[in-house]
């Protein structure tokens, strides 16, 4: 049997067989934070996903969106691995541009603050970061 560790308020784990995060809950299931988009992983070892939390007023349409960034092996905060920009278009029509190095201020450096609007279903998050290193050896010869 696999053992998983709840990393809702932890900085990461390296000796477990898995991890999970309990998202924000509400008194009713309708207002609970949920993942409605596909996750996005990068070569630097970070996985990104967006979550959605409806407004408290059941009659109101829309809600708040959040972007999460985690080390995919430990579930901890990515810290210095975050470089570049993230683009997310939400239901309000705006395209939000987020600086990855400074945006993750909640949930121990793993979640952004609230973004007004609902994220798109499937893949709606685009990450613009430095390209992966080239696996070529450069030979330099002095003259």
Secondary structure, 3 states (H helix, E strand, C coil): CCCCEECCCCCCCCCCCCEECCCCCCCCHHHCCEECECCEECCCCEEEEEEEEECCCCCCCCEEEEEEEEECCCCCCCHHHCCCEEEEEECCCCEEEEEHHHHEEECCCCEECCEECCECCECCEEEECCCCCCCCCCCCCCC
